[in-house]
Amino acid sequence: MGATIVHVTTSATDLSLSASRPIRTTREDAERLARAIVEQLDERQAEAIVLLDVGPHTDLADYFVIASATSRRQFGALEDALRHVPDANFPRREGTAEGGWLLCDYGSVVVHIFDRETRDYYDLDGLWSHTDTLLRVE
């Protein structure tokens, strides 16, 4: 498709709220970003990394990256890796290692890092099983 989606603000109030919102990009750029994220996570030994093409099924994002961390220390290493994805600004993030789930929102790409128990509980892999799996790193 190649369409670019951007957020346009119309007032000072709206501007202050949207300043931290990630900007949506073309699907091609989003896929390149998603693959760069997978590479960074793989280099830091994230487990069970999955890249899903969710774009045809939701307006939330074009791609989801789902991965598992084995310890709090690894959560920190994976979050640090996400700070160093080439050509990407560090995204909005929610969650903590203590909570078992870290979400990083790049706009067109959303990254979910779970501990094993939390990943099994929420089962995003199963929830989005109807989407195309572009990549799986075990």
C-alpha positions as CSV (number, residue, x, y, z in Angstrom):
1,M,0.0,0.0,0.0
2,G,2.7,2.5,0.9
3,A,0.5,5.0,2.7
4,T,2.0,7.0,5.4
5,I,0.0,7.7,8.5
6,V,0.9,10.7,10.7
7,H,-0.8,12.4,13.6
8,V,-1.6,16.0,13.0
9,T,-2.3,18.3,16.0
10,T,-4.6,21.2,16.0
11,S,-4.2,22.9,19.3
12,A,-1.7,23.6,22.0
13,T,-3.6,21.2,24.3
14,D,-3.6,18.4,21.7
15,L,0.1,19.1,21.0
16,S,1.2,18.5,24.5
17,L,-0.7,15.1,24.5
18,S,0.6,14.0,21.2
19,A,4.2,14.9,21.7
20,S,5.0,11.5,23.1
21,R,2.9,9.5,20.5
22,P,4.9,7.5,18.1
23,I,4.5,8.3,14.4
24,R,3.1,5.6,12.0
25,T,5.3,4.9,9.0
26,T,4.9,3.1,5.7
27,R,4.5,-0.7,5.9
28,E,7.9,-1.2,4.3
29,D,9.6,1.0,6.8
30,A,7.7,-0.6,9.6
31,E,8.7,-4.1,8.5
32,R,12.4,-3.0,8.3
33,L,12.1,-1.6,11.8
34,A,10.4,-4.8,13.1
35,R,13.2,-6.9,11.6
36,A,15.8,-4.7,13.2
37,I,14.1,-5.0,16.5
38,V,14.1,-8.8,16.2
39,E,17.8,-8.7,15.4
40,Q,18.5,-6.6,18.5
41,L,16.5,-8.9,20.7
42,D,18.1,-12.0,19.2
43,E,21.6,-10.6,19.9
44,R,20.6,-10.3,23.6
45,Q,19.3,-13.9,23.7
46,A,15.6,-13.2,23.9
47,E,13.7,-16.4,23.7
48,A,10.9,-17.5,21.4
49,I,10.9,-14.3,19.3
50,V,7.9,-14.0,16.9
51,L,7.3,-11.3,14.3
52,L,3.6,-11.1,13.3
53,D,1.9,-9.1,10.5
54,V,-1.1,-7.8,12.3
55,G,-1.7,-4.8,10.0
56,P,-4.6,-6.4,8.0
57,H,-6.4,-7.2,11.2
58,T,-6.1,-4.1,13.4
59,D,-5.3,-0.4,13.4
60,L,-3.1,-0.7,16.5
61,A,0.0,-1.4,14.5
62,D,1.3,-3.1,11.4
63,Y,3.6,-5.6,13.2
64,F,3.9,-7.2,16.6
65,V,7.2,-8.5,18.0
66,I,6.7,-10.9,20.9
67,A,9.6,-12.3,22.9
68,S,10.4,-13.8,26.2
69,A,13.0,-12.9,28.8
70,T,14.3,-15.4,31.3
71,S,15.2,-13.0,34.2
72,R,14.9,-9.4,35.4
73,R,18.5,-8.8,34.3
74,Q,17.6,-10.0,30.8
75,F,14.5,-7.7,30.7
76,G,17.0,-4.8,31.4
77,A,19.3,-6.0,28.6
78,L,16.4,-6.3,26.1
79,E,15.1,-2.9,27.0
80,D,18.6,-1.5,26.5
81,A,18.7,-3.3,23.1
82,L,15.5,-1.6,22.1
83,R,17.1,1.8,22.9
84,H,19.8,1.0,20.3
85,V,17.7,-0.1,17.3
86,P,19.2,1.6,14.3
87,D,17.2,4.6,12.9
88,A,14.5,4.4,15.5
89,N,13.7,6.7,18.4
90,F,13.2,4.9,21.7
91,P,9.5,4.2,21.9
92,R,6.9,4.8,24.5
93,R,7.1,2.0,27.0
94,E,4.8,0.5,29.7
95,G,5.4,-2.2,32.2
96,T,8.3,-3.6,34.2
97,A,10.4,-6.8,34.7
98,E,8.7,-7.2,38.0
99,G,5.3,-7.2,36.4
100,G,6.5,-9.7,33.8
101,W,5.6,-7.7,30.7
102,L,7.3,-4.8,28.9
103,L,5.5,-3.1,26.0
104,C,7.3,-0.8,23.7
105,D,5.3,1.2,21.2
106,Y,7.1,2.4,18.1
107,G,3.8,3.3,16.4
108,S,3.8,0.9,13.5
109,V,5.6,-1.8,15.5
110,V,4.6,-2.9,19.0
111,V,7.0,-5.0,21.0
112,H,5.9,-7.3,23.8
113,I,8.5,-8.8,26.1
114,F,7.2,-11.3,28.7
115,D,8.5,-13.6,31.3
116,R,7.4,-17.2,30.5
117,E,4.5,-17.4,32.9
118,T,3.0,-14.0,31.8
119,R,3.4,-14.9,28.2
120,D,1.6,-18.2,28.7
121,Y,-1.2,-16.4,30.7
122,Y,-1.9,-13.7,28.1
123,D,-1.2,-16.0,25.1
124,L,-0.8,-13.2,22.5
125,D,0.7,-15.8,20.2
126,G,-2.6,-17.7,20.3
127,L,-4.8,-14.6,20.2
128,W,-3.0,-13.5,17.0
129,S,-2.6,-17.0,15.5
130,H,-4.8,-16.0,12.6
131,T,-2.2,-13.5,11.4
132,D,0.8,-14.2,9.2
133,T,4.0,-15.2,11.1
134,L,6.8,-13.6,9.2
135,L,9.6,-14.8,11.5
136,R,10.1,-17.1,14.4
137,V,13.4,-17.4,16.3
138,E,13.5,-20.2,18.9
